C-alpha cells in the first residue's frame, strides 16, 4: 500500500512539474491579466496582449490587445485633439471576446464613421465580468480624461447577474483577489487547474439539476425572471445623470430579449428611466436571421463577427452622421427616427 502511495505522489508531482514548465516556458500565449481596483474591483491591465477563455475554458479567444490606456485595440490619444470621441463600456460581449481586433464592433463603428467623413476615436473600455455598477463607476472615473462626445453602454443579459456588492462583500472580494494574484504569481498552472475544476463542478451541477428539477417541479410553473433588474436601476440612473450634467449623450444598446423572461422587464425599465431624457436613447439589436445561434460563437454564448457587424451597423443607423464638428458640444448626435 505504501508503495502505491509513493507512486501516486511521484505521478502527481511529475504532472504538476510538467504542467508548470509548460505554462512558464512553452505557452507563448498568455491569458489576459487584471489589476485589482478599489471601486471597479478589477480592470484589464494596460499594455498587454492575451486571450480569454471561451466555452467553459475549452477554447481560446483570438488574441486581444489592451493598449497603454487600458482600452482594447490600437494605441489611442487622449484629448485635446480634433475629432468625435466615443466612450464605450460593457462586459466581455462589448470587449469582443471571441473575435479579432478589426472585427470588434467598436473598431467597425470607428471605421464606418471615418468612411462617412467623420474623424473619430472609439474607446472600448469594456471588461469581462463587469455589471452595471462597475460600468457606471468606470464612466464616472474615465469621463474627465476622455471627455467623450458620446457614451455607449452595451448591455448583455449576463451582465445582470453581476450584482453590486456591499462594502463588506467588496472588502472580502478584494482580499480574496489579493490571495489569488499571489497564487497566480507562484504557480500559473495550479491557478489554471483550480479554475478549470470550478468550471467542471459548475457544469456538472447544472447537468444534475436538469435531471432532478423536473421531479420536484410544480404542475403550474411560476414564471420568474432569470436575471434581477431592480438592483441595477440606481447605476443606470447614475449613467443618465452623468449624461445630463456633462451634456454628453448616452446610448443604451440592448440585445433582442423579447423571447426571454427578462426581456420585457429590462426594456420597460430602461424605457421608464429614459422617458423625457433627450440626451439618452435606447437601441435594440434585432438579428435579421433565425436562429440566434447564427450570431454566436459555436459552443459559446459570445457574439461572433456577424453579431459585431450588426451592433456596429445598428448604432451607426441611430447616429446623426451630418454632425457639424464646430458644434459637437451643443449637438445630440442621434437621428430623429
C-alpha positions in Angstrom: 0.0 0.0 0.0 2.8 2.3 0.9 4.5 1.6 -2.5 1.3 2.6 -4.3 1.1 5.8 -2.3 4.6 6.8 -3.1 4.0 6.1 -6.8 0.9 8.2 -6.7 2.8 11.1 -5.1 5.5 10.8 -7.8 2.9 10.8 -10.5 1.1 13.9 -9.1 4.4 15.7 -8.6 5.6 14.9 -12.1 2.3 16.1 -13.6 2.4 19.4 -11.7 6.1 19.9 -12.6 5.4 19.3 -16.4 2.3 21.5 -16.3 4.2 24.3 -14.6 7.1 24.1 -17.1 4.7 24.2 -20.0 2.8 27.3 -18.7 6.0 29.1 -17.8 8.3 28.4 -20.7 6.4 26.8 -23.6 2.9 28.5 -23.6 3.6 31.7 -25.6 0.0 32.9 -25.5 -0.9 34.3 -22.1 -4.4 34.8 -20.6 -5.3 38.5 -20.2 -4.3 39.8 -16.8 -6.2 42.1 -14.5 -5.4 44.7 -11.9 -7.2 44.8 -8.6 -9.2 48.1 -8.4 -10.7 49.6 -5.2 -14.0 50.7 -6.8 -14.2 48.7 -10.1 -12.9 45.6 -8.2 -10.9 44.5 -11.3 -9.8 46.1 -14.6 -7.8 44.8 -17.5 -4.1 45.5 -17.1 -2.8 48.1 -19.6 -0.2 47.3 -22.3 -0.7 43.6 -22.7 -1.8 41.0 -25.4 -3.5 37.8 -24.4 -6.6 35.6 -24.8 -9.8 35.0 -22.9 -11.2 31.5 -22.2 -14.4 30.6 -24.1 -16.8 27.6 -23.9 -16.0 26.7 -20.3 -12.3 27.0 -20.9 -12.2 24.6 -23.8 -11.4 27.3 -26.4 -9.1 30.3 -26.5 -10.2 33.6 -28.0 -8.3 35.3 -30.7 -5.6 37.5 -29.2 -6.8 40.7 -27.6 -4.5 43.7 -27.3 -5.0 46.2 -24.4 -3.3 49.5 -25.1 -1.4 51.6 -22.6 -4.6 53.5 -21.6 -6.4 50.2 -20.7 -8.7 50.1 -23.8 -8.9 47.4 -26.3 -7.2 47.9 -29.7 -4.5 50.2 -31.1 -2.8 52.9 -29.2 -5.0 56.0 -28.7 -4.5 59.6 -27.8 -6.4 61.4 -25.1 -7.9 64.9 -25.7 -7.3 67.5 -26.8 -7.5 66.6 -30.5 -9.7 67.1 -33.4 -12.5 64.5 -33.8 -15.6 62.9 -32.4 -14.9 60.9 -29.2 -17.0 57.9 -28.3 -16.5 56.1 -24.9 -18.0 52.6 -24.7 -18.4 50.2 -21.8 -19.8 46.7 -21.2 -18.6 43.2 -20.4 -17.0 40.5 -22.5 -19.5 40.9 -25.3 -18.6 44.5 -25.7 -14.9 43.8 -25.4 -15.2 41.4 -28.3 -14.0 38.2 -26.6 -14.1 35.7 -29.4 -13.4 38.0 -32.4 -10.3 39.6 -33.9 -9.3 43.2 -33.3 -10.7 44.5 -36.6 -14.0 42.6 -36.2 -14.9 44.1 -32.8 -18.0 46.4 -33.1 -16.1 49.4 -31.8 -13.4 49.1 -34.4 -16.1 48.7 -37.1 -18.0 51.7 -35.9 -14.9 53.8 -35.9 -14.1 52.7 -39.5 -17.7 53.4 -40.7 -17.7 56.9 -39.2 -14.3 57.7 -40.9 -15.7 56.4 -44.2 -18.5 58.9 -43.7 -16.0 61.7 -43.3 -16.2 62.0 -39.6 -12.8 61.9 -37.8 -13.3 60.0 -34.6 -11.9 57.8 -31.8 -13.8 55.0 -30.2 -12.6 54.0 -26.8 -13.5 50.4 -25.9 -13.4 50.3 -22.1 -15.3 47.0 -21.6 -14.0 44.4 -19.1 -15.2 40.8 -18.8 -17.4 40.2 -15.8 -18.5 43.8 -15.3 -22.0 44.5 -14.2 -23.9 47.9 -14.4 -22.4 49.1 -11.0 -18.9 48.8 -12.4 -19.8 50.2 -15.8 -21.3 53.3 -14.1 -18.3 53.7 -11.9 -16.0 53.4 -15.0 -17.9 56.1 -16.9 -17.6 58.4 -13.9 -13.9 57.8 -13.4 -12.9 57.9 -17.1 -15.1 60.8 -18.3 -12.7 63.6 -17.4 -9.7 62.0 -19.2 -11.6 61.1 -22.4 -14.2 63.9 -22.3 -16.4 62.0 -24.8 -19.0 63.5 -27.2 -21.0 60.3 -26.8 -21.2 57.4 -24.3 -22.4 53.9 -25.3 -23.3 51.2 -22.9 -23.7 47.7 -24.5 -25.9 45.7 -22.2 -25.8 41.9 -22.2 -28.3 39.7 -20.4 -25.4 38.1 -18.5 -24.3 41.5 -17.1 -27.5 41.4 -14.9 -26.0 38.5 -13.0 -23.1 40.7 -11.8 -24.8 42.3 -8.7 -23.4 45.2 -6.7 -21.6 44.3 -3.5 -22.0 45.7 0.0 -18.9 47.3 1.5 -18.2 44.1 3.5 -18.6 41.9 0.4 -16.3 44.2 -1.5 -13.6 44.1 1.2 -13.8 40.3 1.2 -13.6 40.1 -2.5 -10.6 42.3 -2.7 -8.8 40.3 0.0 -9.6 37.1 -1.9 -8.3 38.6 -5.1 -5.1 39.6 -3.5 -4.5 36.0 -2.4 -5.4 34.7 -5.9 -2.9 37.1 -7.5 -0.2 35.8 -5.2 -1.1 32.2 -6.0 -1.0 33.0 -9.7 2.4 34.6 -9.4 3.7 31.4 -7.7 2.0 28.8 -9.9 0.0 29.8 -13.1 -0.6 26.1 -13.8 -2.2 25.4 -10.4 -4.3 28.5 -10.7 -5.5 27.3 -14.1 -6.2 23.8 -12.8 -8.3 25.2 -9.9 -10.3 27.5 -12.3 -10.8 24.5 -14.7 -12.1 22.5 -11.7 -14.6 25.3 -10.8 -16.0 25.2 -14.4 -16.3 21.4 -14.3 -18.1 21.4 -11.0 -20.5 24.2 -12.1 -21.3 22.3 -15.4 -21.9 19.1 -13.5 -24.2 20.9 -11.1 -26.3 22.3 -13.9 -26.4 18.9 -15.6 -27.5 17.2 -12.4 -30.1 19.9 -11.8 -31.6 19.4 -15.3 -32.4 15.8 -14.2 -33.6 16.5 -10.7 -35.6 19.7 -11.2 -38.4 18.1 -13.2 -39.1 15.6 -10.4 -39.9 18.4 -8.0 -41.4 20.9 -10.3 -45.0 22.1 -9.7 -47.6 21.3 -12.3 -48.1 25.1 -12.6 -44.6 26.6 -13.0 -44.1 30.1 -11.7 -42.6 32.5 -14.3 -39.8 34.3 -12.5 -37.1 36.4 -14.3 -33.8 34.6 -14.7 -31.9 37.8 -14.0 -32.7 40.5 -11.4 -33.4 44.0 -12.7 -34.1 46.2 -9.6 -30.5 46.2 -8.1 -29.2 47.7 -11.3 -31.6 50.6 -11.5 -29.5 53.1 -9.4 -26.5 52.6 -11.6 -28.4 53.1 -14.9 -29.8 56.3 -13.2 -26.2 57.3 -12.4 -25.2 56.9 -16.0 -28.2 59.1 -17.1 -27.3 61.8 -14.5 -23.7 61.8 -15.8 -25.0 62.4 -19.3 -27.3 65.2 -18.2 -24.7 67.0 -16.1 -21.9 66.7 -18.7 -24.2 67.2 -21.8 -22.7 64.1 -23.3 -25.4 62.0 -25.0 -25.8 58.4 -23.8 -26.8 55.4 -25.8 -28.0 52.1 -24.3 -27.7 49.2 -26.7 -29.7 46.1 -25.6 -30.0 42.7 -27.2 -33.2 41.2 -28.6 -34.5 39.5 -25.4 -38.2 39.6 -26.2 -38.4 35.8 -26.1 -37.0 35.7 -22.6 -38.4 36.3 -19.2 -36.1 39.2 -18.5 -36.5 41.0 -21.9 -39.8 42.8 -21.2 -38.7 43.8 -17.7 -35.4 45.2 -19.0 -37.0 47.1 -21.9 -39.8 48.6 -19.7 -37.3 49.6 -17.0 -35.0 51.4 -19.4 -37.9 53.0 -21.3 -39.1 54.4 -18.0 -35.7 55.7 -16.9 -35.1 57.4 -20.3 -38.5 58.9 -20.8 -38.3 62.6 -21.4 -34.5 62.4 -21.5 -33.5 63.9 -24.9 -29.8 63.2 -24.2 -30.4 59.4 -23.7 -31.6 56.8 -26.3 -32.2 53.1 -26.3 -31.1 51.0 -29.3 -32.4 47.4 -29.7 -30.4 44.8 -31.6 -32.7 42.9 -33.9 -31.0 40.0 -35.7 -32.2 39.5 -39.3 -31.8 35.8 -39.3 -33.0 32.8 -37.2 -31.9 31.1 -35.2 -29.9 33.4 -32.9 -27.2 30.8 -32.9 -26.1 32.1 -36.3 -24.8 35.2 -34.4 -23.0 33.3 -31.6 -19.6 31.6 -31.4 -20.1 27.8 -31.6 -20.4 26.1 -28.1 -20.2 29.6 -26.5 -22.6 32.5 -25.9 -20.4 35.3 -27.1 -21.2 37.3 -30.3 -19.4 36.2 -33.4 -18.3 38.6 -36.2 -21.7 38.7 -37.8 -23.2 39.9 -34.5 -20.5 42.5 -34.0 -21.2 43.8 -37.5 -24.9 44.0 -36.5 -24.0 46.1 -33.4 -21.9 48.5 -35.4 -24.4 49.0 -38.2 -27.3 49.4 -35.7 -25.5 52.0 -33.7 -24.4 53.8 -36.9 -28.1 53.9 -38.1 -29.0 55.8 -34.9 -26.3 58.4 -35.1 -26.7 61.7 -37.0 -23.8 61.5 -39.5 -24.3 65.1 -40.5 -22.6 66.3 -37.4 -21.2 69.8 -37.6 -17.7 69.5 -36.0 -18.0 73.1 -34.9 -21.0 72.4 -32.7 -20.3 69.0 -31.2 -20.7 70.2 -27.7 -24.2 71.5 -28.5 -25.5 68.7 -30.7 -27.2 65.5 -29.8 -25.8 63.0 -32.4 -29.0 61.0 -32.7 -31.2 60.6 -35.8 -34.7 61.7 -35.1 -36.2 58.4 -36.4 
